[in-house]
Amino acid sequence: MGVLVFSPIAHAFSTNEFIAGPLFSDFKLTLDSGYRQEAVGPLFYTQEVDSQTQIGLPPFFCWTRTRDVDWSETDFLYPLLTYRRFGSEGGLQIMQFFSRGGGENQVEARSKRFTIFPIYFQSRSAETNLNYTALVPFYGNLRNRLFHDRIHFVMFPIYAHTVKKDIVTDNYVYPIVHTRHGDALTGWQVWPFVGAEHKGLTFKTNTLDEVEPIGGYDKSFVLFPFFLKSRTGLSTTNLQTNLTVIPFFNSSHSATRDMTCYGWPLGYNVIHDPEKRYDERDFIWPLWVFAHGSKQETRIFPFYSHAKNENLESDFYLWPIYKFNRLLSPPLDRTRTRIALFLYSDIHQKNTETGDVMRRADLWPLYTYRHDIDGTERLQILALLEPLFPNNRVIPREYSPIWSLWRAEKNHKTGADSQSLLWNLYRREHTHDRKTVSLLFGLIQREKTPTGATWRLFYLPRFQNLIAKGRFNR
């Protein structure tokens, strides 16, 4: 026997939750231990999960802070403007073109960086040798930027001096003329007419403090890219020679692999690889490929392809209509099926030792579904960007709330599940000892517990009198 009760408030019956549909909702999270508040449909939310706090006004603003590690990030109209801070380190960035940052390096030297890419670069540090300023193309010095240790330029591209590890390069009218030198290295070029570079045998110490040899090389070109010649692995047991004469011939020979191409790059290829134990014949690669041995492949692009080796499998039919990939490297077994590239994608990943499964399925733009190894599930109806950027962690928190018409979540460990339609216009929650349903901005609510069922309707005080008279007891 249940009890029918009417109440003027919308608080959930046995918890501190408050459900008033898209106007305002305060509820416990299903997949994590924490609470979330939502207001004005998808336009505002706050969330508290363990030590992390998040405030969002999709798609305009989102602020996230993780107290345990003193980390925070702020986004304005992502990816237009982003700010990241970790401890004393911080950085502001506008569409990759403008950035400003600061913090302390490993020796606790305070530094501030300012960039308007690719025009102006600046850094100021307590260690003056880390300071730099660059105004492109007139004059500048850079440190640890643009994939180089040091860069100095005057009226770029007239002159540029770069250092990357032990290699020093002087460029004149970049990229036409340069000279290079380093550890056992000398080289020069007048591109695209002629160039040559030689590197002798060198050594490095690996992570086990063992000294390893690094083979040298000889490389040269004439009228790049029509004539290229090189020898790599000098002074080692794996000498490899390469010769390219476009469009007639290309060859690569070593103790472990031989490749010859007639009519490169669009010609006939013959590959013999005794180390990997396979032979291959290609014509107008990658359109027609035929291989046998440890690697088996038949490809007639775009109609059909089947390729397989010990760990990998790849197939397609009428590419890009259907595509299948598999990686089997115990304990990992991962498959992905795609139709029309990103129109439909289904990823299935299993741990063959524990039996744990992860699955993600996307049908653009209708839905995205994910089942994680920890036993949590989430389904979202309408997914305009999620299938296109499956690994982007910002889109689900700053854009998904806008168009997620239906959300369903389930936590297999706790037994909790929830569903929400139109930003909590309808919301249902279920745990091991409680089930609640809210309709029409919380005007109709029902809770069921082991002791019975309870109803609340409308928020009108006059129903309290009916309760007192016993009208609605049953």
N, C-alpha and C positions, 0 to 999 in steps of 0.2 A: 504494500500500500504506500502510495506517495502522498506528498503534501504539496498543494498548489498555492504558491505565495506570490503576491504582487508587491513590488517595492518601488519607491520613487528614485532609486539610485541604480547605477549600472555596474557597481562593483561585482566582480565574480564572487560567488557565494562563500567559498571556503578559503580563498586566497586574497592577496592584495591586488589582484589584477583588476583593470578597469577597461571595459570594452564599450565604445560608443561609435563603432564603425569607422568610416573614413575621417570623421571629425577628430577623434582622439582615441587612441588605444594604448594601454600599458599592460604588457603581458610578458610571461616568462618564455625564454627561448627554448625551442625544441631540440636543436642540435648542439647547443652549448649551455653551460651553466651561467646564466645571466638574464638580464631583462632588456626589453626594447620598448621604446615609446614611439608612436607614429601619430602625426597630426596633419590635417588638411590633405587627406589622401596620400599621394606619394611625395609631397613637397617638403616634409620635415620628418626627421627621426633622430633619436638618440639611442645609444646602445651601450650596455655595460657587460663585458665578458671578462671574468677573472680580473686581471690588472689592466685591461684595455678599455678605454673610453672612446666613443665615436659620436660625432655630431655631424649631421648631413642635411643639406638643402638641395637635393638633386634637381637639375644637374649642375647647379651653380657652385656649390661649396661643400667640402667635406674635410673635417679635422679629426685625426686619429692620434691618440697618445697611449703608449704602453709604458706604464710606470716602472715596472720591474727593471727594464733596461734603459730607461730615460731616453725613449725614442718617440718622435712624433713626425707626422706628415700632414701637410695642408695642400689641398687642391682647389683651384678656382677654374671652373669650366675646363676640366681636364680634357686634353693635355695642354691647354693654353698656358696655365701657370701652375707650377708645382714648387713646394718648399719642403725640404727634408732636413730633420735635425736628429743627430745621435750624440748625446752628451754635449760636448762643447763644439762638435762639428756640425756645420749647417750649410745648406746650399739652396739658392733660389734660381729657378730656371723658367724661361718663357719660350715655349715652342722650340727648345734646343738652340735658339739663336742668342738669347740673352740669359746670362747666369751670373749669380753672385753667391759666394760662399765664404766660409771661414771656419776656423777651429785650430786644434793643436795637432802637430805631427807626432811621430814616435818619440821624439826628444822633447816634447811639450813646448815646442816653439809655436807661438800664436801666429796664425796667418789669416789673411783675408784675400779672397779672390773675386774678381769682377770681369765679366766677359760680355761683349756684344759680338756674337759670332757672325761672320768670320772677320770682323773689322778690328776689334779692340780686345786685347788681353792684358790683364794686370793682376799682380800678386804682391802683397806686402806681408813680411814676416819678421819676427824678432831676430831670426837668422838672416842677415842681409844677403848672404850668398844665395838665398832662395827667392829674392825679389826679382821681378821681371816686369817689363812693359813692352807691348808690341802694338804698333799701329800699321795695319796692313793697307797698302803694299809698301809703305815708305821705309820704315825702320823698326826693328824690334828684336827682343830676346825672349825666349820661352824656355821653361824648365818643366820636364815631365808632362808635356802636352802634345797632342796630335801624334801619339805613338812614338815619340822620341824623347831621349833624356835631355837633350839641349838643342835649341834651334836659334840661329842668328841669321838675320836677313837685312839686306839693304836694297831698296827699290825692287822688291820681288816682282817678277821672276829673274831680274838681272843677276842677283847674287844671293845664295843661301848656303849656310854652313850648318850641317846637322850632325849630331852624335847619337848613336843608338848602340848601347853596350860598348863594345870596343871598336865599332866601325865608324869612321869619320868620313863624311862626304862633303865635298865642295862643289856646289852647283853654279853654273854660269848659263844664264838664259835657260832656266829650268823649263823642261827636263832635257834640253838638247845636249849640253856639255857638262860632264862631271868627272871628277877624280875621286878615288876612294883609297883609304888605307886603314889598316887595323892589325890585329894579331895574325901574322903570317899572311896578310891580305894586301894585294895591290890591284887596282883596276882603273879603267878610264873608258869613256865613250863619247862619240859625237853622233848622237841619235838623230835619225834612224840609219845613218850611213855605215858606221863601223864602231865596234867596241870589243873590249876583252877584259877578263878578270881572272886572277889566279889566287888561290888560297892553299896554303900548305897544311900539313898535318898539325893539329893542335890537340890539347888535352883538357879535360874538365874533371872535377871531383863530384861524384854523385852523392845521393843522400846517405849512402853507406860508407862515405869517406873513401871510396875506391876511385882510382884514377882511370878514366875511360878515354880512349882515343877518338877523335873526331876527324873523319876523312877529309881531305882537301878536294879541290876541284879546279878545273880549267873551263872557262866559258867564253864564247866569242860569237859575234854576229856580224853579218854584212847585209846591208839593206834590209833591216828588220821589218817584218818577220820572215823574209823569204829565204834567208840562209842562217841557220842556227847550228852550233856545234858545241858539245860539252862532254867532259869526262868528270864523273863524280866518284866519290869513294877512293880517292888517291891514297896510296900507302896503306890500304886495308885489303881484306880478302874479298870484298864485294865491289870490284871496279865495275862501273856502268858507263857505257858510251852511248851518246845520243847524237843523231844527225837528222836535220830537217832541211829539205829543199822544196819549198812550196812552188808549184802545186804537184810536184812529181813524186816525192819520196820522203818517208819518215821512218826512222828505225831507232830501237832502243835495245841494247844487249847487255846482259850481265850473267853472272853464274847462276842466278835463280830465276831469270825471266828474260824471254826474247819476244820482241814485238816488231813487226814490219808492216808498213802501210804503203800501198801503191796508190798514188793519187790523193795524198793527204791535203785537207782534212776530209774531203768527200771522196772516198775511194774504198779500196778493199784492204781489210786488216787481217793479219795472221798473228795470233798470240799463243805462245807455248810457255806455260808456267809450271815447271817441275816442282817448285817449292810448294805451291798451293794445289798441285796435281789437277790441272785442267787445261784444256785447249779451247780456243775460241776463234771464230771466223765472223767478221763483221763486214757489212757493205753499207756505205753511206751512214756510218755510226752517228746517232744511236737508233736509226730507223730499222735496220735489219741486223739482228744479233743471234748467233747460234753458238752455244758452248756445251761441252760435255766433260765429265770427270767429277771432281769434288764440287764444282759449280756447274749447274745445269740451267740453261737458259734458251728459250725460243721467243724471239720478239719480231713481230711484223707490225710495225707502228703505222697507224693508230688502232689496228684491228684487234690484235691479240698479243699477250705477253705472259710467259710463265718463267720465273727465275727462282732457283732454290739452291741453298748450300746447307751446311751442317746446322746453322743457327737462324738463317733468314729465308723468308719466302715472300715473293712479290708477284702479283698477278693483276692484269687489267684486261677488260674487254671494251672495245670501242672507246678508248680513252678520250675524254675524262668521264665517260658515263659510269663505269664501274671500276673501282680500284680496291685491292686487298693487300695488306701487308701483315707479316707475322714475324715476331722475334721470339725465339725459343732458346733461352740461355738459363737453364735451371739454377735457382728455383723460379725464375721469371718466365712467364708465358704471356706475351702481349700480342693482341691482334687488333687491327683497325680496318674497318670497311667504310668506303666512301662512295657516294653517288653524286656525280656532277660536282666534283671537288668538295665544296663546303655546303652544298644543298642538304646532304644528309651525311652524318658521320657517326660511327659507332665504335667506341674503343672499349676493349675488354682486356683486363689485366689480372692475372692470377698468380699467387704464390703456390707453386706445386707442392711445397713441403707443408705449409700450414692450411692451405685451402682458402685463404683470404682472397677476396675478389674486389676489384675496383672496376666500375663501368661508367662510361660517359656516352650519352647519345644526344645528338643535336639534329633538329630538322628546322632549318632556317626558312622563314622567321617565326615558325609556330611554337617550338618548345626547345628547352634544354633540360636534360635529366642527368643526375650524377648519383652514383652509389659509391661511397668511399670505403676504404679498407677497414676503417674504424666502425663500420656498421651504420653510418648515417646515410639518408637518402634525401634528395631534394628534386622536385619537379617544378618548373616554371613555364607557364603558358604565355606566349609571346616573348620572343628572344631576338631582338633586332640586331644586336652586335655580338652577343655571347658566342654563337657558333663560329663567327669570323675571327674572334680573338679568344680562343679557349683558355689560354694561360694568363690572360690579363686579370690581375686581382683588383684593379680599380673599377672596371666597368660594372661588376656585380653590385658594388656599394654606391656608385654615383649615377648610374644610368638604369640599371635593372629595376629599381623601385618605380620608375616612371611608367613603364609599359608592362610590368608583370601583373596581368589581370588575375592570374590564379597561381597560388603558391601552395605546395604540399610538401611537408617535411616529416621525416620519421627517424627516430633514434632507436635502433634495435637493442642497444645495450640497456637503455632505461625503459623501453617499451612505450615511450611517449611519441605521439604524432599530432600534427595540426594541419589544417587547411584554411586558406583565406581566399575569398573572392572579392574582387573590386576593392582592394585596400581595406579589408575587414568589414565591408558591408555585410558579408556573411563570414563568420569565423567559427571553426570547430576545433576543440582541443581534447585530447584523450591521453590520460596517464593510467598507470596500473590500478588506481583507486578513484579516478574522477573523470567524468566526461562533461564538457560544457559546450553549449551551442549559443551563438549570438546572431540575431538577424536585425536588419533595418536599423542601423545606428544604435544597437543595444535595446531597441524597444521591446524585442522579444528575446528572452534568455531562459535557458534551461540548464540545470546542473543535475547530474546523476551520480550518486555515491553509493557505497554499500548499504547505507541507512535509508535510501529512498531517492525520489526525484523531486526537485524544487523548480518552480517557474517564477519568472518576474516579467511583468508586462507594463509597458508605457511609462513610467516615471511619474504617475499621477497619484497624489496623496490620498484621493478618495477611495482607492482600492484598499488602503489600510483599514478603513472602517469595515469593508466587506470581510476582511480577514478576521477582524475582531468578532464579527457576528457568526463566524464559522461557515460563511456561505461557500467558501472554496475548499473546504477540507474534504478529503475523500480517502 
